[in-house]
Amino acid sequence: MTDILFDLAFWLAAPFWALLILAPGRRWTDRIAASPLPLVPVLAVYLALAVPVLPQLWATVSRPELGGFQDLMTLDGAAAAIWAQVIAWDLFLGQWMYREARRLGVHPLVMGPLLLLTVLLSPVGVLLFLGLRALRSRTSQERATESAAAGPSAVSA
């Protein structure tokens, strides 16, 4: 059963990732990216895996030490629970990145690879996105400052 739940965590999230990457700007994609509901099934899988090892999981996360995590990962279901947690967290990050990219006007051909990288190696994808976001925000602020400095006569000219 643990193997099935381990696989299920990914397959429950995969369709939403596919929408974010392959169908950006569609009304359904935008609505799904703004909703917490895609996370619920993955979190349910997490709970199904975590509840049986909850005492050990709580002991490990409340006093984090490498040895404790290594011991936790040997318990049946614990590694799968952590995997489901990572899948849910990655999807949450992907949804946020998608919404931020839409707000900032980042082209989907730039975001697609970043979202794919986030699925596979979320810290790398998120770090690159944060850099892009900072750059886009700074560029937008500079344009707004230049426009305000030019004044209304520059707009009518």
Backbone as a printed PyTorch tensor [residue, N CA C, xyz], in Angstrom:
tensor([[[  0.8210,  -1.2020,   0.0000],
         [  0.0000,   0.0000,   0.0000],
         [  0.8640,   1.2640,   0.0000]],

        [[  1.9710,   1.2410,   0.7160],
         [  2.8680,   2.3930,   0.7580],
         [  3.3810,   2.7460,  -0.6320]],

        [[  3.7350,   1.7290,  -1.4090],
         [  4.2150,   1.9700,  -2.7750],
         [  3.1540,   2.6610,  -3.6220]],

        [[  1.9220,   2.2320,  -3.4800],
         [  0.8270,   2.8230,  -4.2560],
         [  0.6330,   4.2830,  -3.8610]],

        [[  0.6350,   4.5730,  -2.5760],
         [  0.4570,   5.9510,  -2.1120],
         [  1.6350,   6.8350,  -2.5250]],

        [[  2.8310,   6.2630,  -2.4840],
         [  4.0200,   6.9940,  -2.9340],
         [  3.8280,   7.4540,  -4.3820]],

        [[  3.4490,   6.5250,  -5.2580],
         [  3.2120,   6.8520,  -6.6650],
         [  2.0340,   7.8040,  -6.8260]],

        [[  0.9840,   7.5750,  -6.0720],
         [ -0.2280,   8.3840,  -6.1750],
         [  0.0380,   9.8520,  -5.8750]],

        [[  0.9070,  10.1390,  -4.9350],
         [  1.2190,  11.5360,  -4.6040],
         [  1.6750,  12.2930,  -5.8410]],

        [[  2.5490,  11.6850,  -6.6160],
         [  3.0280,  12.3450,  -7.8400],
         [  1.9270,  12.4480,  -8.8760]],

        [[  1.2030,  11.3500,  -9.1110],
         [  0.2090,  11.3350, -10.1840],
         [ -0.9830,  12.2340,  -9.8880]],

        [[ -1.2410,  12.5200,  -8.6310],
         [ -2.3000,  13.4750,  -8.2950],
         [ -1.8850,  14.9080,  -8.6200]],

        [[ -0.6170,  15.1930,  -8.5240],
         [ -0.1180,  16.5430,  -8.8050],
         [  0.2220,  16.7560, -10.2710]],

        [[  0.5820,  15.7040, -10.9770],
         [  1.0770,  15.8250, -12.3570],
         [  0.1240,  16.5490, -13.3120]],

        [[ -1.1800,  16.3030, -13.2850],
         [ -2.0490,  17.0270, -14.2220],
         [ -2.0300,  18.5420, -14.0040]],

        [[ -1.9020,  18.9560, -12.7620],
         [ -1.8680,  20.3930, -12.4750],
         [ -0.5610,  21.0140, -12.9580]],

        [[  0.5320,  20.2850, -12.7760],
         [  1.8050,  20.7500, -13.3240],
         [  1.7220,  20.8630, -14.8380]],

        [[  1.0790,  19.8760, -15.4710],
         [  0.9430,  19.9030, -16.9290],
         [  0.1810,  21.1430, -17.3760]],

        [[ -0.8740,  21.4950, -16.6720],
         [ -1.6120,  22.7150, -17.0160],
         [ -0.7430,  23.9570, -16.8670]],

        [[ -0.0340,  24.0650, -15.7510],
         [  0.8050,  25.2400, -15.5030],
         [  1.8710,  25.3990, -16.5820]],

        [[  2.4230,  24.2830, -17.0320],
         [  3.5310,  24.3210, -17.9890],
         [  3.0370,  24.3750, -19.4370]],

        [[  2.0220,  23.5830, -19.7590],
         [  1.6230,  23.4130, -21.1540],
         [  0.4190,  24.2570, -21.5890]],

        [[ -0.3320,  24.7880, -20.6410],
         [ -1.5210,  25.5730, -20.9950],
         [ -1.5600,  26.8930, -20.2420]],

        [[ -0.4680,  27.6530, -20.2620],
         [ -0.4640,  28.9250, -19.5240],
         [ -1.4170,  29.9340, -20.1570]],

        [[ -2.0370,  30.7280, -19.2970],
         [ -2.9170,  31.7860, -19.7710],
         [ -4.3300,  31.3390, -20.0610]],

        [[ -4.6050,  30.0610, -20.0390],
         [ -5.9750,  29.5900, -20.2400],
         [ -6.7770,  29.8760, -18.9690]],

        [[ -8.0620,  30.1110, -19.1460],
         [ -8.8950,  30.4570, -17.9900],
         [ -8.8520,  29.3630, -16.9190]],

        [[ -8.9400,  28.0890, -17.3460],
         [ -8.9030,  26.9800, -16.3880],
         [ -7.5690,  26.9310, -15.6490]],

        [[ -6.5040,  27.1550, -16.3720],
         [ -5.1850,  27.1160, -15.7450],
         [ -5.0640,  28.2200, -14.7060]],

        [[ -5.4840,  29.4300, -15.0610],
         [ -5.4170,  30.5440, -14.1170],
         [ -6.2680,  30.2770, -12.8750]],

        [[ -7.4450,  29.7050, -13.0710],
         [ -8.3240,  29.3990, -11.9310],
         [ -7.7090,  28.3270, -11.0340]],

        [[ -7.1510,  27.3110, -11.6480],
         [ -6.5350,  26.2330, -10.8730],
         [ -5.3020,  26.7290, -10.1300]],

        [[ -4.5210,  27.5870, -10.7760],
         [ -3.3220,  28.1280, -10.1300],
         [ -3.6690,  28.9960,  -8.9310]],

        [[ -4.8730,  29.5530,  -8.9160],
         [ -5.2890,  30.4180,  -7.8140],
         [ -6.0000,  29.6470,  -6.6980]],

        [[ -6.1980,  28.3670,  -6.8930],
         [ -6.9680,  27.5760,  -5.9360],
         [ -6.0820,  26.6610,  -5.0900]],

        [[ -6.4290,  26.5160,  -3.8180],
         [ -5.7030,  25.5460,  -2.9880],
         [ -6.1760,  24.1070,  -3.2110]],

        [[ -7.2630,  23.9160,  -3.9380],
         [ -7.8470,  22.5800,  -4.0870],
         [ -6.9270,  21.5400,  -4.7170]],

        [[ -6.0600,  21.8900,  -5.6860],
         [ -5.1690,  20.8480,  -6.2160],
         [ -4.2470,  20.2240,  -5.1610]],

        [[ -4.0080,  20.9280,  -4.0780],
         [ -3.1340,  20.4050,  -3.0260],
         [ -3.8290,  19.3700,  -2.1470]],

        [[ -5.1430,  19.4610,  -2.0550],
         [ -5.8860,  18.6430,  -1.0930],
         [ -5.6770,  17.1410,  -1.2930]],

        [[ -5.7950,  16.5920,  -2.5050],
         [ -5.5780,  15.1410,  -2.6400],
         [ -4.1600,  14.7010,  -2.2660]],

        [[ -3.1840,  15.5170,  -2.6090],
         [ -1.7990,  15.1620,  -2.2680],
         [ -1.6130,  15.2250,  -0.7530]],

        [[ -2.2180,  16.2120,  -0.1240],
         [ -2.1300,  16.3130,   1.3330],
         [ -2.8720,  15.1640,   2.0090]],

        [[ -3.9460,  14.6900,   1.4000],
         [ -4.6470,  13.5200,   1.9420],
         [ -3.7440,  12.2880,   1.8840]],

        [[ -3.0080,  12.1430,   0.7910],
         [ -2.0480,  11.0360,   0.6890],
         [ -0.9780,  11.1990,   1.7690]],

        [[ -0.4960,  12.4220,   1.9470],
         [  0.4900,  12.6790,   2.9950],
         [ -0.0420,  12.2180,   4.3550]],

        [[ -1.2710,  12.6210,   4.6700],
         [ -1.8440,  12.2430,   5.9680],
         [ -1.9780,  10.7310,   6.1060]],

        [[ -2.4010,  10.0730,   5.0390],
         [ -2.5370,   8.6080,   5.0840],
         [ -1.1970,   7.9430,   5.3750]],

        [[ -0.1260,   8.5380,   4.8790],
         [  1.2100,   7.9830,   5.1070],
         [  1.8060,   8.4370,   6.4410]],

        [[  1.5030,   9.6520,   6.8500],
         [  2.1300,  10.2250,   8.0440],
         [  1.4880,   9.7570,   9.3400]],

        [[  0.1850,   9.5700,   9.3460],
         [ -0.5030,   9.2150,  10.5930],
         [  0.0850,   7.9620,  11.2430]],

        [[  0.3460,   6.8920,  10.4990],
         [  0.9060,   5.7060,  11.1580],
         [  2.2890,   5.9180,  11.7910]],

        [[  3.0340,   6.8970,  11.3160],
         [  4.3720,   7.1500,  11.8710],
         [  4.4310,   8.5030,  12.5880]],

        [[  3.2610,   9.0340,  12.9290],
         [  3.2040,  10.3750,  13.5040],
         [  4.0420,  10.5550,  14.7730]],

        [[  4.0360,   9.6190,  15.7020],
         [  4.8830,   9.8340,  16.8950],
         [  6.3730,   9.9780,  16.5360]],

        [[  6.8560,   9.1170,  15.6440],
         [  8.2610,   9.1860,  15.2400],
         [  8.5190,  10.4420,  14.3870]],

        [[  7.5680,  10.7690,  13.5480],
         [  7.6950,  11.9640,  12.7170],
         [  7.7500,  13.2160,  13.5860]],

        [[  6.8550,  13.2990,  14.5610],
         [  6.8390,  14.4580,  15.4510],
         [  8.1400,  14.5500,  16.2520]],

        [[  8.5960,  13.4360,  16.7540],
         [  9.8440,  13.4320,  17.5290],
         [ 11.0030,  13.9190,  16.6630]],

        [[ 11.0090,  13.5380,  15.4090],
         [ 12.1060,  13.9160,  14.5140],
         [ 12.0490,  15.3910,  14.1420]],

        [[ 10.8610,  15.8880,  13.7970],
         [ 10.7800,  17.2860,  13.3660],
         [ 10.8250,  18.2630,  14.5340]],

        [[ 10.4560,  17.8120,  15.7160],
         [ 10.5000,  18.7170,  16.8680],
         [ 11.9120,  18.8720,  17.4320]],

        [[ 12.7770,  17.8970,  17.1700],
         [ 14.1940,  17.9770,  17.5470],
         [ 15.0310,  17.4970,  16.3680]],

        [[ 15.1100,  18.3340,  15.3320],
         [ 15.7680,  17.8690,  14.0980],
         [ 17.2620,  17.6270,  14.2620]],

        [[ 17.6380,  16.4210,  13.9330],
         [ 19.0420,  16.0210,  13.8630],
         [ 19.1620,  15.0670,  12.6810]],

        [[ 20.2820,  15.0940,  12.0070],
         [ 20.4670,  14.2490,  10.8340],
         [ 20.2300,  12.7820,  11.1590]],

        [[ 20.7760,  12.3040,  12.2440],
         [ 20.5970,  10.8990,  12.6240],
         [ 19.1350,  10.5410,  12.8280]],

        [[ 18.3860,  11.4560,  13.4130],
         [ 16.9610,  11.2220,  13.6190],
         [ 16.2120,  11.1000,  12.3000]],

        [[ 16.5560,  11.9540,  11.3450],
         [ 15.9180,  11.8580,  10.0240],
         [ 16.3320,  10.5820,   9.3090]],

        [[ 17.5680,  10.1920,   9.4590],
         [ 18.0140,   8.9430,   8.8350],
         [ 17.2570,   7.7600,   9.4260]],

        [[ 17.0590,   7.7670,  10.7430],
         [ 16.2870,   6.6970,  11.3820],
         [ 14.8260,   6.7290,  10.9250]],

        [[ 14.2630,   7.9140,  10.8230],
         [ 12.8770,   8.0620,  10.3830],
         [ 12.6740,   7.4640,   8.9940]],

        [[ 13.6300,   7.6930,   8.1130],
         [ 13.4910,   7.2260,   6.7290],
         [ 13.5030,   5.7070,   6.6110]],

        [[ 13.9040,   4.9980,   7.6840],
         [ 13.8950,   3.5360,   7.6330],
         [ 12.5200,   2.9580,   7.9840]],

        [[ 11.6300,   3.7820,   8.5300],
         [ 10.2970,   3.3070,   8.8980],
         [  9.4190,   3.1790,   7.6640]],

        [[  8.6250,   2.1340,   7.6160],
         [  7.7130,   1.9380,   6.4960],
         [  6.7360,   3.1070,   6.4300]],

        [[  6.7140,   3.7650,   5.3080],
         [  5.7890,   4.8750,   5.0980],
         [  6.3620,   6.2470,   5.3710]],

        [[  7.4130,   6.3360,   6.1550],
         [  7.9430,   7.6560,   6.5160],
         [  8.5600,   8.3630,   5.3100]],

        [[  9.3850,   7.6670,   4.5510],
         [  9.9860,   8.2910,   3.3650],
         [  8.9030,   8.6620,   2.3640]],

        [[  7.8910,   7.8160,   2.2120],
         [  6.7890,   8.1140,   1.3010],
         [  6.0040,   9.3350,   1.7910]],

        [[  5.8370,   9.4710,   3.0910],
         [  5.1480,  10.6420,   3.6460],
         [  5.9410,  11.9160,   3.3570]],

        [[  7.2240,  11.8660,   3.5420],
         [  8.0600,  13.0320,   3.2420],
         [  7.9910,  13.3480,   1.7490]],

        [[  7.9800,  12.3170,   0.9080],
         [  7.8380,  12.5190,  -0.5450],
         [  6.5210,  13.2290,  -0.8620]],

        [[  5.4210,  12.7810,  -0.2690],
         [  4.1250,  13.4190,  -0.5120],
         [  4.1380,  14.8720,  -0.0300]],

        [[  4.8060,  15.1140,   1.0870],
         [  4.9310,  16.4870,   1.5840],
         [  5.6980,  17.3470,   0.5810]],

        [[  6.7720,  16.8200,   0.0430],
         [  7.5690,  17.5490,  -0.9550],
         [  6.7400,  17.8070,  -2.2100]],

        [[  5.9850,  16.8180,  -2.6570],
         [  5.1440,  16.9800,  -3.8460],
         [  4.1260,  18.0970,  -3.6200]],

        [[  3.4710,  18.0970,  -2.4700],
         [  2.4820,  19.1390,  -2.1630],
         [  3.1470,  20.5090,  -2.0970]],

        [[  4.2790,  20.5940,  -1.4340],
         [  4.9890,  21.8710,  -1.3040],
         [  5.4530,  22.3730,  -2.6710]],

        [[  5.9800,  21.4920,  -3.4860],
         [  6.4170,  21.8860,  -4.8280],
         [  5.2530,  22.4170,  -5.6540]],

        [[  4.1000,  21.7650,  -5.5640],
         [  2.9320,  22.2360,  -6.3090],
         [  2.4880,  23.6020,  -5.7960]],

        [[  2.5140,  23.7900,  -4.4980],
         [  2.1860,  25.0920,  -3.9120],
         [  3.1310,  26.1630,  -4.4600]],

        [[  4.4170,  25.8670,  -4.4750],
         [  5.3940,  26.8090,  -5.0290],
         [  5.1600,  27.0520,  -6.5160]],

        [[  4.8720,  25.9900,  -7.2580],
         [  4.6210,  26.1300,  -8.6870],
         [  3.4160,  27.0110,  -8.9770]],

        [[  2.3610,  26.8440,  -8.1940],
         [  1.1800,  27.6860,  -8.3680],
         [  1.5250,  29.1520,  -8.0920]],

        [[  2.2720,  29.4050,  -7.0440],
         [  2.6670,  30.7780,  -6.7170],
         [  3.5570,  31.3600,  -7.8190]],

        [[  4.5230,  30.5730,  -8.2760],
         [  5.4120,  31.0460,  -9.3430],
         [  4.6020,  31.3780, -10.6020]],

        [[  3.6560,  30.5200, -10.9470],
         [  2.8220,  30.7430, -12.1240],
         [  2.0700,  32.0740, -11.9900]],

        [[  1.4380,  32.2940, -10.8390],
         [  0.6650,  33.5420, -10.6340],
         [  1.5730,  34.7620, -10.6650]],

        [[  2.7200,  34.6620, -10.0350],
         [  3.6750,  35.7870, -10.0400],
         [  4.1630,  36.0790, -11.4520]],

        [[  4.4560,  35.0430, -12.2060],
         [  4.9260,  35.2220, -13.5780],
         [  3.8540,  35.8930, -14.4280]],

        [[  2.6000,  35.5000, -14.2520],
         [  1.5040,  36.1310, -14.9940],
         [  1.3910,  37.6080, -14.6040]],

        [[  1.5140,  37.8880, -13.3180],
         [  1.4200,  39.2680, -12.8370],
         [  2.5390,  40.1260, -13.4090]],

        [[  3.7210,  39.5540, -13.4980],
         [  4.8910,  40.2950, -13.9720],
         [  5.0450,  40.2580, -15.4890]],

        [[  4.2240,  39.4920, -16.1670],
         [  4.3070,  39.4100, -17.6200],
         [  5.4850,  38.5950, -18.1290]],

        [[  5.9060,  37.5980, -17.3680],
         [  6.9940,  36.7190, -17.8070],
         [  6.4330,  35.7830, -18.8810]],

        [[  7.1150,  35.6710, -19.9830],
         [  6.6470,  34.8610, -21.1100],
         [  6.5750,  33.3860, -20.7210]],

        [[  5.5190,  32.6970, -21.1780],
         [  5.3740,  31.2660, -20.8700],
         [  6.5480,  30.4020, -21.3400]],

        [[  7.2400,  30.8030, -22.3980],
         [  8.3870,  30.0180, -22.8460],
         [  9.5670,  30.1320, -21.8790]],

        [[  9.5680,  31.1560, -21.0670],
         [ 10.5700,  31.2750, -19.9980],
         [ 10.0990,  30.4870, -18.7830]],

        [[  8.8040,  30.5970, -18.4680],
         [  8.2790,  29.9610, -17.2570],
         [  8.1750,  28.4470, -17.3830]],

        [[  7.8820,  27.9430, -18.5720],
         [  7.7430,  26.4900, -18.7330],
         [  8.9630,  25.7330, -18.2290]],

        [[ 10.1620,  26.0610, -18.7210],
         [ 11.3470,  25.3650, -18.2130],
         [ 11.5930,  25.5990, -16.7180]],

        [[ 11.2900,  26.8090, -16.2350],
         [ 11.4750,  27.0690, -14.7990],
         [ 10.5160,  26.2140, -13.9610]],

        [[  9.2870,  26.0840, -14.4190],
         [  8.3360,  25.2450, -13.6920],
         [  8.7390,  23.7760, -13.7590]],

        [[  9.2000,  23.3330, -14.9020],
         [  9.6720,  21.9500, -15.0240],
         [ 10.8530,  21.7020, -14.0880]],

        [[ 11.7640,  22.6460, -14.0440],
         [ 12.8980,  22.5220, -13.1300],
         [ 12.4280,  22.4900, -11.6780]],

        [[ 11.3820,  23.2480, -11.3860],
         [ 10.8360,  23.2650, -10.0260],
         [ 10.2100,  21.9200,  -9.6730]],

        [[  9.5660,  21.2660, -10.6340],
         [  9.0220,  19.9290, -10.3870],
         [ 10.1520,  18.9770, -10.0110]],

        [[ 11.2590,  19.0750, -10.7250],
         [ 12.3500,  18.1180, -10.5550],
         [ 13.3000,  18.4740,  -9.4170]],

        [[ 13.6690,  19.7220,  -9.3290],
         [ 14.6160,  20.1960,  -8.3020],
         [ 14.1270,  21.5470,  -7.7860]],

        [[ 13.1160,  21.5130,  -6.9420],
         [ 12.4470,  22.7580,  -6.5620],
         [ 13.3720,  23.8490,  -6.0300]],

        [[ 14.3630,  23.5730,  -5.2100],
         [ 15.1910,  24.6850,  -4.7490],
         [ 15.8920,  25.4230,  -5.8930]],

        [[ 16.3270,  24.7050,  -6.9020],
         [ 17.0060,  25.3370,  -8.0340],
         [ 16.0080,  26.1720,  -8.8400]],

        [[ 14.8380,  25.5800,  -9.1540],
         [ 13.8290,  26.2990,  -9.9150],
         [ 13.3370,  27.5390,  -9.1990]],

        [[ 13.0790,  27.4120,  -7.9070],
         [ 12.5910,  28.5620,  -7.1340],
         [ 13.6650,  29.6460,  -7.0390]],

        [[ 14.8890,  29.2580,  -6.8240],
         [ 15.9710,  30.2430,  -6.7390],
         [ 16.1180,  31.0170,  -8.0520]],

        [[ 16.0890,  30.3130,  -9.1740],
         [ 16.1660,  30.9860, -10.4710],
         [ 14.9550,  31.9030, -10.6800]],

        [[ 13.7840,  31.4310, -10.2790],
         [ 12.5900,  32.2660, -10.4270],
         [ 12.6820,  33.5170,  -9.5550]],

        [[ 13.1810,  33.3730,  -8.3420],
         [ 13.3210,  34.5440,  -7.4710],
         [ 14.2570,  35.5850,  -8.0830]],

        [[ 15.3270,  35.1090,  -8.7200],
         [ 16.2190,  36.0310,  -9.4240],
         [ 15.5110,  36.7240, -10.5740]],

        [[ 14.7740,  35.9560, -11.3660],
         [ 14.0120,  36.5270, -12.4790],
         [ 12.9670,  37.5080, -11.9760]],

        [[ 12.3020,  37.1430, -10.9030],
         [ 11.2790,  38.0140, -10.3150],
         [ 11.8780,  39.3270,  -9.8370]],

        [[ 13.0100,  39.2590,  -9.1870],
         [ 13.6720,  40.4840,  -8.7200],
         [ 14.0740,  41.3550,  -9.9040]],

        [[ 14.6050,  40.7380, -10.9290],
         [ 14.9980,  41.4750, -12.1230],
         [ 13.7880,  42.1150, -12.7910]],

        [[ 12.7040,  41.3630, -12.9390],
         [ 11.4860,  41.8960, -13.5550],
         [ 10.8940,  43.0250, -12.7240]],

        [[ 10.8750,  42.8550, -11.4180],
         [ 10.3150,  43.8880, -10.5390],
         [ 11.1380,  45.1660, -10.6240]],

        [[ 12.4590,  45.0270, -10.6330],
         [ 13.3340,  46.1950, -10.7180],
         [ 13.1460,  46.9060, -12.0550]],

        [[ 13.0590,  46.1310, -13.1290],
         [ 12.8570,  46.7080, -14.4600],
         [ 11.5250,  47.4430, -14.5290]],

        [[ 10.4750,  46.8640, -13.9470],
         [  9.1660,  47.5130, -13.9290],
         [  9.2070,  48.8020, -13.1300]],

        [[  9.9030,  48.8000, -12.0110],
         [ 10.0140,  50.0110, -11.1890],
         [ 10.7970,  51.0920, -11.9240]],

        [[ 11.8540,  50.6990, -12.6280],
         [ 12.6380,  51.6750, -13.3840],
         [ 11.8010,  52.3020, -14.4980]],

        [[ 11.0030,  51.4940, -15.1850],
         [ 10.1290,  52.0260, -16.2360],
         [  9.1130,  53.0020, -15.6560]],

        [[  8.5490,  52.6580, -14.5130],
         [  7.5670,  53.5380, -13.8760],
         [  8.2150,  54.8470, -13.4520]],

        [[  9.4420,  54.7800, -12.9410],
         [ 10.1620,  55.9860, -12.5290],
         [ 10.4750,  56.8560, -13.7370]],

        [[ 10.9270,  56.2360, -14.8190],
         [ 11.2300,  56.9910, -16.0460],
         [  9.9780,  57.6400, -16.6150]],

        [[  8.8830,  56.9180, -16.5840],
         [  7.6290,  57.4450, -17.1020],
         [  7.1470,  58.6240, -16.2610]],

        [[  7.2610,  58.5000, -14.9420],
         [  6.8470,  59.5870, -14.0570],
         [  7.7550,  60.7860, -14.2150]],

        [[  9.0470,  60.5580, -14.4230],
         [ 10.0050,  61.6690, -14.5950],
         [  9.7690,  62.3920, -15.9090]],

        [[  9.3170,  61.6670, -16.9330],
         [  9.0850,  62.2850, -18.2350],
         [  7.8820,  63.2190, -18.1730]],

        [[  6.9620,  62.9480, -17.2760],
         [  5.8100,  63.8370, -17.0910],
         [  4.7510,  63.6360, -18.1490]],

        [[  3.6520,  64.3730, -18.0030],
         [  2.5150,  64.2050, -18.9090],
         [  2.8120,  64.6760, -20.3270]],

        [[  3.7200,  65.6190, -20.5030],
         [  4.0200,  66.1040, -21.8490],
         [  4.6720,  65.0360, -22.7100]],

        [[  5.4180,  64.1230, -22.0830],
         [  6.0820,  63.0500, -22.8320],
         [  5.0510,  62.0570, -23.3590]],

        [[  3.9610,  61.8790, -22.6040],
         [  2.9280,  60.9320, -23.0180],
         [  2.1540,  61.4710, -24.2060]],

        [[  1.8700,  62.7990, -24.2030],
         [  1.0710,  63.3790, -25.2910],
         [  1.8850,  63.6490, -26.5340]],

        [[  3.1950,  63.6510, -26.4390],
         [  4.0400,  63.9690, -27.6060],
         [  4.0900,  62.8700, -28.6190]]])
